[in-house]
Amino acid sequence: MSGFSLELTEEQRDLKEWVHGFAAEVVRPAAAEWDEREETPWPVIQEAARIGLYGFESLAEMFGDPSGLSLQIANEELFWGDAGIGMALFGTSLAVAGIFAAGTPEQLVEWVPQCFGDPTEPKVAAFCVSEPEAGSDVAAMRTRARYDEARDEWVITGQKAWITNGGIANVHVVMASVDPELGARGQAAFVVPPGTAGLVGGPKIRKLGLRASHTADVFLDEVRVPGGCLLGGRERLERRLARAREGGRGKGQAAMATFEVSRPTVGAQALGIARAAYEYALQYAGERVAFGRPIVENQAVAFPLADLRTEIDAVRLLVWRAAWMSRHEKTFEAGEGSMAKLRAGELAVDATGRAVQILGGAGYSREHPVERMYRDARIYTIFEGTSEIQRLVIARAITGRQIP
């Protein structure tokens, strides 16, 4: 019987080195340009697809890691390179997670490759849940899907907001209510195939950070999709709705299941930003001379750096624990997934803020990347569940009470 170990396997070390190399050699040199242009970095996506980093096979290998750590390792390194480009590459994975959470094996085989395209013509995908009046409150969803039995089609109508890759995606995975009276338990996930009439993306939203990642509203006007585009199939949906109507316990809901899977990964992204800011500030402080010595020799600079390194290592353990639990289908009895996302997001904001402060006026300038990191980090206390929502999830878990 082998003893407990936190040492990475050879495969995980190779993955870390591979993604780090891509982040250092391809992503970082392009980061400022695509942030300034506020456009999807298709050449970077194509290069990632060419080397096999962006695609179904590499993602499947990461998902297949029995420890659950490979996806987190890759995301930390990628977002260490740049968060905007990282999100342009990662956004497709959220749609894939949605298909994985609700779809059948046949649907996975059919749709996941279409999310990525191929190296000669890469594609992206979008996971559409949030709405103008239903962000963290998924139960308030207004997008509706009704079944047209005569044509074996689902008809979807509604509006989605703040959607990564919204409108430019090859495949959109859309959450919609099929029985509004059941709230979140009356919802289902649908694949909207490429070129489907009635789905229109709004203009790209101009954002504070993650500017290389496309974000837009998605409008669905009587969008008709074949019956087979209901993820999981109609029989499974009818059984789930029947249990809900009878008051029976459900097996989870697709949007929430996707968020549970994604929280450790989002935490890893925030961790990558925090680490990048810390490393840049540490190097700068060792080189910047004031009053005859490097500023890192002052406690006012050295102590915050010590705190950051401590927090980075601690948050990584939270992220890895949540990833391991998710991979092994362990119940988040104390909101461990939310713990990882909460602390990682707040660390990213703290680390980038401290980095800007350590660099002083230089940190406020676009001549140094901590300015961009500072802007990119802020979203990590907002999207995929705000910090307040994460605290609510944890509080409900540890008290056993439905805290409003």
GIBELGI-V837960 format. One record per residue. N is the residue number from 1. PHI is phi in degrees with one decimal (NA if undefined). NEAR is the number of other ideal C-beta (glycine too) atoms within 10 Angstrom. Layout:
BEGIN
n->N phi->PHI near->NEAR
n->N phi->PHI near->NEAR
END
This chain:
BEGIN
n->1 phi->NA near->2
n->2 phi->-78.5 near->4
n->3 phi->-81.0 near->4
n->4 phi->-67.5 near->4
n->5 phi->-149.6 near->7
n->6 phi->-104.5 near->7
n->7 phi->-73.8 near->7
n->8 phi->-70.2 near->15
n->9 phi->-74.3 near->14
n->10 phi->-61.1 near->8
n->11 phi->-64.7 near->11
n->12 phi->-68.7 near->18
n->13 phi->-65.4 near->12
n->14 phi->-64.4 near->11
n->15 phi->-62.5 near->23
n->16 phi->-58.4 near->17
n->17 phi->-65.6 near->11
n->18 phi->-64.0 near->16
n->19 phi->-68.5 near->24
n->20 phi->-60.8 near->17
n->21 phi->-61.7 near->13
n->22 phi->-64.0 near->22
n->23 phi->-63.9 near->24
n->24 phi->-75.1 near->13
n->25 phi->-93.6 near->11
n->26 phi->-114.4 near->20
n->27 phi->-72.5 near->28
n->28 phi->-60.1 near->16
n->29 phi->-62.3 near->12
n->30 phi->-97.8 near->18
n->31 phi->-61.4 near->24
n->32 phi->-63.2 near->16
n->33 phi->-61.1 near->13
n->34 phi->-75.4 near->22
n->35 phi->-64.1 near->24
n->36 phi->-68.4 near->12
n->37 phi->-74.0 near->11
n->38 phi->55.5 near->16
n->39 phi->-130.5 near->14
n->40 phi->-64.2 near->20
n->41 phi->-81.6 near->25
n->42 phi->-56.4 near->13
n->43 phi->-61.4 near->11
n->44 phi->-70.6 near->26
n->45 phi->-61.2 near->22
n->46 phi->-64.6 near->15
n->47 phi->-66.2 near->19
n->48 phi->-63.2 near->24
n->49 phi->-67.7 near->21
n->50 phi->-62.7 near->14
n->51 phi->-87.6 near->14
n->52 phi->91.1 near->12
n->53 phi->-80.3 near->20
n->54 phi->-107.9 near->25
n->55 phi->163.0 near->21
n->56 phi->-63.8 near->17
n->57 phi->-65.1 near->10
n->58 phi->-66.3 near->20
n->59 phi->-65.7 near->23
n->60 phi->-62.8 near->13
n->61 phi->-64.1 near->15
n->62 phi->-67.1 near->21
n->63 phi->-61.6 near->16
n->64 phi->-77.9 near->10
n->65 phi->-60.6 near->19
n->66 phi->-63.6 near->10
n->67 phi->-82.2 near->15
n->68 phi->80.8 near->21
n->69 phi->-92.4 near->23
n->70 phi->-59.7 near->25
n->71 phi->-63.8 near->26
n->72 phi->-71.4 near->28
n->73 phi->-60.5 near->24
n->74 phi->-64.2 near->31
n->75 phi->-68.0 near->26
n->76 phi->-59.0 near->29
n->77 phi->-69.2 near->25
n->78 phi->-64.8 near->25
n->79 phi->-79.3 near->31
n->80 phi->-62.0 near->25
n->81 phi->-68.7 near->26
n->82 phi->-172.4 near->32
n->83 phi->-74.7 near->32
n->84 phi->-64.1 near->26
n->85 phi->-68.2 near->29
n->86 phi->-57.6 near->28
n->87 phi->-69.8 near->25
n->88 phi->-61.1 near->28
n->89 phi->-83.6 near->27
n->90 phi->-81.6 near->24
n->91 phi->-51.5 near->23
n->92 phi->-62.3 near->29
n->93 phi->-63.2 near->24
n->94 phi->-67.1 near->24
n->95 phi->-65.1 near->28
n->96 phi->-62.0 near->24
n->97 phi->-62.2 near->23
n->98 phi->-65.2 near->30
n->99 phi->-66.3 near->25
n->100 phi->-63.8 near->19
n->101 phi->-69.1 near->22
n->102 phi->-117.9 near->26
n->103 phi->-85.8 near->23
n->104 phi->-85.9 near->14
n->105 phi->-55.9 near->7
n->106 phi->-65.8 near->10
n->107 phi->-68.7 near->19
n->108 phi->-60.0 near->16
n->109 phi->-64.3 near->11
n->110 phi->-74.3 near->16
n->111 phi->-100.4 near->21
n->112 phi->-61.4 near->21
n->113 phi->-58.6 near->15
n->114 phi->-71.1 near->15
n->115 phi->-66.6 near->26
n->116 phi->-100.6 near->24
n->117 phi->70.7 near->21
n->118 phi->-139.4 near->12
n->119 phi->-58.8 near->16
n->120 phi->-76.5 near->8
n->121 phi->-145.7 near->10
n->122 phi->-66.7 near->21
n->123 phi->-122.3 near->19
n->124 phi->-127.8 near->24
n->125 phi->-131.0 near->27
n->126 phi->-134.0 near->29
n->127 phi->-109.8 near->31
n->128 phi->-109.1 near->32
n->129 phi->-122.8 near->26
n->130 phi->-59.0 near->23
n->131 phi->-132.8 near->22
n->132 phi->-53.8 near->12
n->133 phi->-119.5 near->11
n->134 phi->-147.5 near->19
n->135 phi->-93.2 near->17
n->136 phi->-67.2 near->17
n->137 phi->-85.3 near->12
n->138 phi->-62.3 near->19
n->139 phi->-64.3 near->16
n->140 phi->-86.6 near->13
n->141 phi->-57.6 near->23
n->142 phi->-108.3 near->14
n->143 phi->-63.1 near->22
n->144 phi->-117.2 near->15
n->145 phi->-131.2 near->23
n->146 phi->-121.9 near->14
n->147 phi->-94.5 near->15
n->148 phi->-98.5 near->11
n->149 phi->-65.2 near->9
n->150 phi->-61.8 near->6
n->151 phi->-109.4 near->11
n->152 phi->49.9 near->11
n->153 phi->-135.6 near->17
n->154 phi->-101.9 near->24
n->155 phi->-114.3 near->17
n->156 phi->-113.1 near->27
n->157 phi->-136.9 near->16
n->158 phi->159.7 near->22
n->159 phi->-136.5 near->16
n->160 phi->-112.0 near->29
n->161 phi->-124.6 near->19
n->162 phi->58.8 near->20
n->163 phi->-95.8 near->28
n->164 phi->-65.3 near->24
n->165 phi->68.5 near->29
n->166 phi->-59.7 near->27
n->167 phi->88.5 near->20
n->168 phi->-99.9 near->16
n->169 phi->-72.9 near->27
n->170 phi->-74.3 near->21
n->171 phi->-125.9 near->26
n->172 phi->-109.9 near->29
n->173 phi->-101.5 near->30
n->174 phi->-117.0 near->29
n->175 phi->-89.4 near->29
n->176 phi->-145.1 near->26
n->177 phi->-87.7 near->23
n->178 phi->-105.8 near->19
n->179 phi->-147.9 near->16
n->180 phi->-57.2 near->12
n->181 phi->-65.6 near->9
n->182 phi->-92.3 near->16
n->183 phi->61.8 near->15
n->184 phi->-63.1 near->19
n->185 phi->-78.8 near->18
n->186 phi->-102.8 near->20
n->187 phi->-107.3 near->26
n->188 phi->-146.5 near->24
n->189 phi->-109.9 near->27
n->190 phi->-129.9 near->25
n->191 phi->-94.0 near->26
n->192 phi->-103.5 near->23
n->193 phi->-65.7 near->15
n->194 phi->-56.9 near->12
n->195 phi->74.9 near->7
n->196 phi->-67.5 near->17
n->197 phi->-67.3 near->9
n->198 phi->97.8 near->15
n->199 phi->-96.0 near->23
n->200 phi->-132.3 near->14
n->201 phi->-91.3 near->19
n->202 phi->-78.2 near->16
n->203 phi->-64.8 near->8
n->204 phi->-62.0 near->18
n->205 phi->-77.6 near->14
n->206 phi->-83.4 near->8
n->207 phi->-115.1 near->16
n->208 phi->-63.5 near->10
n->209 phi->-137.0 near->21
n->210 phi->49.3 near->27
n->211 phi->-70.4 near->24
n->212 phi->-77.9 near->27
n->213 phi->-96.0 near->26
n->214 phi->-77.6 near->25
n->215 phi->-129.4 near->23
n->216 phi->-157.7 near->22
n->217 phi->-76.1 near->21
n->218 phi->-127.2 near->27
n->219 phi->-107.8 near->17
n->220 phi->-121.7 near->24
n->221 phi->-115.7 near->12
n->222 phi->51.4 near->10
n->223 phi->-76.6 near->25
n->224 phi->-101.8 near->15
n->225 phi->-127.4 near->21
n->226 phi->-58.6 near->14
n->227 phi->-54.6 near->14
n->228 phi->-69.4 near->16
n->229 phi->-85.1 near->21
n->230 phi->-73.7 near->23
n->231 phi->-68.0 near->25
n->232 phi->95.6 near->18
n->233 phi->90.1 near->16
n->234 phi->-71.0 near->15
n->235 phi->-61.7 near->8
n->236 phi->-64.1 near->15
n->237 phi->-61.9 near->20
n->238 phi->-62.5 near->11
n->239 phi->-64.0 near->13
n->240 phi->-66.3 near->21
n->241 phi->-65.0 near->18
n->242 phi->-63.6 near->10
n->243 phi->-61.9 near->14
n->244 phi->-64.8 near->19
n->245 phi->-67.3 near->13
n->246 phi->-85.4 near->7
n->247 phi->84.3 near->6
n->248 phi->-75.3 near->10
n->249 phi->-76.6 near->7
n->250 phi->-92.1 near->12
n->251 phi->-102.7 near->9
n->252 phi->101.8 near->15
n->253 phi->-127.2 near->23
n->254 phi->-58.7 near->25
n->255 phi->-64.0 near->24
n->256 phi->-66.6 near->14
n->257 phi->-62.8 near->17
n->258 phi->-66.2 near->26
n->259 phi->-65.2 near->26
n->260 phi->-62.0 near->19
n->261 phi->-67.6 near->22
n->262 phi->-82.8 near->24
n->263 phi->-58.4 near->28
n->264 phi->-62.0 near->30
n->265 phi->-68.7 near->25
n->266 phi->-62.6 near->26
n->267 phi->-61.3 near->33
n->268 phi->-64.3 near->29
n->269 phi->-62.8 near->31
n->270 phi->-61.6 near->32
n->271 phi->-61.5 near->31
n->272 phi->-62.0 near->27
n->273 phi->-63.6 near->29
n->274 phi->-60.4 near->32
n->275 phi->-65.1 near->23
n->276 phi->-61.9 near->29
n->277 phi->-66.0 near->32
n->278 phi->-60.2 near->25
n->279 phi->-64.0 near->17
n->280 phi->-66.7 near->19
n->281 phi->-65.2 near->27
n->282 phi->-62.8 near->18
n->283 phi->-64.4 near->11
n->284 phi->-61.0 near->21
n->285 phi->-65.0 near->20
n->286 phi->-76.8 near->14
n->287 phi->-101.9 near->10
n->288 phi->-77.2 near->15
n->289 phi->-105.4 near->10
n->290 phi->-141.0 near->11
n->291 phi->55.1 near->7
n->292 phi->86.7 near->6
n->293 phi->-153.3 near->9
n->294 phi->-58.9 near->15
n->295 phi->-65.9 near->19
n->296 phi->-65.7 near->17
n->297 phi->-81.4 near->14
n->298 phi->-94.6 near->13
n->299 phi->-58.9 near->8
n->300 phi->-62.4 near->9
n->301 phi->-101.8 near->22
n->302 phi->-66.6 near->15
n->303 phi->-66.7 near->10
n->304 phi->-60.7 near->19
n->305 phi->-65.9 near->20
n->306 phi->-63.7 near->11
n->307 phi->-62.9 near->14
n->308 phi->-63.1 near->23
n->309 phi->-61.6 near->15
n->310 phi->-62.4 near->10
n->311 phi->-65.1 near->19
n->312 phi->-60.5 near->20
n->313 phi->-66.8 near->11
n->314 phi->-67.5 near->12
n->315 phi->-66.4 near->26
n->316 phi->-58.9 near->21
n->317 phi->-65.8 near->11
n->318 phi->-62.2 near->21
n->319 phi->-64.2 near->30
n->320 phi->-65.2 near->21
n->321 phi->-61.5 near->17
n->322 phi->-62.7 near->28
n->323 phi->-65.1 near->27
n->324 phi->-63.1 near->17
n->325 phi->-63.0 near->19
n->326 phi->-63.1 near->21
n->327 phi->-63.2 near->19
n->328 phi->-97.6 near->10
n->329 phi->56.6 near->6
n->330 phi->-82.8 near->13
n->331 phi->-70.4 near->8
n->332 phi->-78.7 near->18
n->333 phi->-68.3 near->9
n->334 phi->-116.9 near->12
n->335 phi->69.7 near->21
n->336 phi->-61.1 near->22
n->337 phi->-65.1 near->29
n->338 phi->-69.0 near->26
n->339 phi->-57.6 near->24
n->340 phi->-64.0 near->32
n->341 phi->-67.4 near->32
n->342 phi->-60.1 near->27
n->343 phi->-69.3 near->20
n->344 phi->-66.2 near->30
n->345 phi->-63.2 near->30
n->346 phi->-70.8 near->19
n->347 phi->-65.3 near->27
n->348 phi->-59.6 near->31
n->349 phi->-64.9 near->19
n->350 phi->-65.5 near->17
n->351 phi->-64.0 near->32
n->352 phi->-70.1 near->30
n->353 phi->-63.9 near->17
n->354 phi->-67.2 near->22
n->355 phi->-63.0 near->30
n->356 phi->-59.7 near->21
n->357 phi->-64.3 near->15
n->358 phi->-65.1 near->25
n->359 phi->-77.1 near->22
n->360 phi->66.6 near->13
n->361 phi->-58.5 near->7
n->362 phi->-62.4 near->14
n->363 phi->-68.8 near->24
n->364 phi->-84.9 near->14
n->365 phi->-97.6 near->12
n->366 phi->-73.5 near->10
n->367 phi->-69.4 near->10
n->368 phi->-121.6 near->17
n->369 phi->-71.5 near->20
n->370 phi->-65.1 near->27
n->371 phi->-61.2 near->20
n->372 phi->-68.8 near->24
n->373 phi->-60.2 near->30
n->374 phi->-59.2 near->23
n->375 phi->-69.7 near->18
n->376 phi->-65.4 near->32
n->377 phi->-66.5 near->29
n->378 phi->-60.1 near->17
n->379 phi->-67.8 near->24
n->380 phi->-76.0 near->29
n->381 phi->-100.1 near->19
n->382 phi->-118.8 near->15
n->383 phi->-84.9 near->17
n->384 phi->56.7 near->22
n->385 phi->97.8 near->23
n->386 phi->-62.6 near->15
n->387 phi->-58.9 near->17
n->388 phi->-65.2 near->12
n->389 phi->-66.1 near->18
n->390 phi->-62.1 near->24
n->391 phi->-64.5 near->16
n->392 phi->-64.5 near->17
n->393 phi->-60.2 near->23
n->394 phi->-64.4 near->18
n->395 phi->-61.2 near->13
n->396 phi->-63.0 near->15
n->397 phi->-66.8 near->18
n->398 phi->-81.7 near->11
n->399 phi->-97.8 near->9
n->400 phi->71.8 near->7
n->401 phi->-116.9 near->9
n->402 phi->-84.0 near->6
n->403 phi->-66.2 near->10
n->404 phi->-75.8 near->5
END
